[in-house]
Amino acid sequence: MDTNKLTKQINTMLRPRAVLIAYSTDGGDTYFLEVRSIDNEGTMSEGRPVTVDFINELIKGYSERHSSTPHGRIPTNMLWGDTRKGYEKYIWYNPPQKRMMFFKESLHIENAEYNLPGVIYEVRDERMNIYAYIDKELKPETELYAAPFFNVTGSSVCLGSAKIDKPTEITYDNLLEYWEKKFWLTEFSHLGGNGNPTKSNLVLVTKAAKEAPFNIEELKPLKNLKLKDILR
């Protein structure tokens, strides 16, 4: 946030404008809401029943400031989107392509663009899983493979050094871009707990993909896991 804007917010005095009072029966099975306005002298007015319009306006104002629910155009590469509070889950894919990748010096791998297989991202509970796939067209029976990258154990991503600010406007496009940056702008540094996610040494597999297409024969299946298994 801009420093001047933050200072202005801190120095702005907030004044009470209304009091919302909830009543209920002893059993708690019946409720009644009333609102009492507060004038500039701090005096409350008589209570009046709360209207649906009042509640909607209250919720709208709060939601616009604090909502983390994405909105907007649904990206064509998005496979799943659950925006329910407590159940948030997003799944999308990238077809085979070249990506810029960054590595810790100890790996002796050049920071450069590398050819990649198709990848599928799964985000839930502020955590990311990533998978590889080889099918030209995604379908429920598409087989999922271990992502051939450092910092990944099975499918679980260790999100490391990248410092990425969350978007101020959470559209679907911005949300997917934010999570992809969290992964690809990280400095890849170590093998996951399961060792090499590829059949050969991952360092050699990665280096070979700098000038040539990624060798899909190096991919390891993930316990017969299929796309339909994560789309639920």
N, C-alpha and C positions, 0 to 999 in steps of 0.2 A: 504494500500500500504506500502511496506517496506520503512523504513525511508531513507536508503541509496539510494534507487531507486528514491524516491521523490526528495531528495536533488540533485541528478544527473540531473533530468529533469529540475529543477529550474535553475541550473547553466549552462545548455546547451544553447548556443546562437542559436537562430533561424535566418536563413538568407533568404531573399526573393529570390525565384528562377524563378518566372514567374508572369505575370499580365494577368488576364482574363478580356477582355473588351467586353461589350455587346452594340450593336447598334440596334436601331429600327427606323421604320418610325414614322412620327408624329402621325399617328393613332394607332400605337402600334400593327398593324396586321402582321408586318414582322420583324423578328429579324435576327441578324447576330452576331456570336461570333468569336473573334480572340484572340490569345494568343501571348504574347511578352515575350521572355526569358530575364532573368536578369543575367549578368555575375558577377564575383567576385568584380568588381569595381562599381557595382550598375548601370551599363548602360543597358538600355533596347534595345533589338534587334528589327528588323523590325517585324511588325505584320504578322501573318500567320493564315489562317482559322483553327478553332478548329475541330479536327477530332472526329469521334465517339469513336475511341480507347482511345483518351485522356480523354474524358468525362467518359467513363466506368472505366478507371483506377483511375480517381479522386473519383468517387462515391464508387468504391470498397475499396479504402484506407480509406475513411471516414467511411463507413458502418462497416468495420471490427473493428474500434475503438469505435464507438458510437452506434452501433445497439442494440436494445433491443428486436429484433424479434427472437423468439425461433427457433431452428432448430434441426435436428437429428431424431432419431427413434420416431415414434408416440406410446406412451404407450397404452397398451391394455385396460386400464381402462379409457381412454379419450373418451368423448362423443361429444365434440364440441371444435373447435379451430379456432378463427378468428384473424389473425395476421395483418389485415389492420390497418394502423395508424389512430387513432381516433375511431376505432371500435373494439379494442382488447377485446376478450372475450374467456374464457376457462372454460369448464365444464368437470368434471371427478367424479369418484365415488370410494368408498372403500366398499367392502362387509362387512358383520358383522364380527367383530374381537375384540380382546382385545387391549386397548391402555393405555399407561401411562398418567395419568392426575394429575394436580397440582392444589391445592386449597388454598385460603386464610384461615388463621387460624380461623377466625371468623365463617366460615361455619362448622367447626368441622367435616370435611371429610378428611380421610387419603389420602395422596399422594400415589397412587398405580395404578396398572393396573385394568381396569374395562371393562366389556363386553359392547359392543355397538351394536346398530342396524346398518343396512347399511346406509351410508351417501353419499350425493351428494354435491360437492363443485361447486360454480359458482364465478368466479373472473372477474370483469370488472371495469374500471376506478379506479384501485388500491383499490377496495373495494371487500369484500368477503361476499357471502351469503352461507348458509349451510342448507341442508334439510335432513330429514330422509326418508327412504323408507323400505318397507317390502317384496316386490315382490322378488322371487328367481331369476327371469330373468327380466332385465330392458327392457321396451318397451315404445312406445309413451304414452300409456294410464296409465303408472305407476303412482299411486297416491303419492303425496308428503306430508310429515308431518312436523310439527314443530320439529326442531332438539332439542333433550332433554338435552340441555346443558345450563350452566350459560353463561353470557356475550352475549346472542343472543336475539334479539327482532324480533319476526316474523321469518324472515330468515336472517336478517342483523346482521353481526358479529361485536362486539366491540373488535377490536384487541388491546390488552392491553400491558402487561409488557414485553413480549418476544422481545429481541433484536437480530434479525436475519439478518446477512449480505446477500445482494443479491448475487447470484452466479456470478462469473466473466465470466463463459461460460454459456450462456443461452440456454441450450437444453430443450426440453419438459420435460424430466425427472427431471432436476434440477429445472425448474420453478414450477412444481407441488409439489416437495419436499419442496421448499422454502415456499410456501403458507400453506402447511400442518403444517410445523413447526411453522409458525406464529400463527396458531390457537392452536395446541396441546401443545406447550411449554409455552403458556400464563398461568398465574396464574388465574384460574377461581375465580371470586370474588363476582358476584352479579347477581340477576335475571334481565332479560330484561324488557323493559317497559310494556310488556303484562302480567307480572307475571309468574306463573308457566307454562312452555311449555308442561308439562305433566299433566295427569288427577289428579294424587296425588302430594304430596309435592316432589319437585325435589330432595331435600336432601335425603329423604328416598328412592326414586327411584334409585338414584345414588348409595347409600350405598348397596342396595340390589343387584346391578349388579356387585359387587366385586366378589362374589362367585358363582352367578347363571347367566344364560343367561339373557340378557336384556328383560324385559317384554314388548313386543310390544303392549300389550293392553293399555299401558300407553300413547301411541302416539296420538297426536291431529292432525287431518287433517288441511291443510292450505287452507281454502276457496275453496275446490274442485280443487286446483291447481294440474296439472299433468305435467309429465316430458316434454311432447311436448310443454307446454306453455313457458318453458325457453329455449328450443332448437330452438331459432329463433332470 
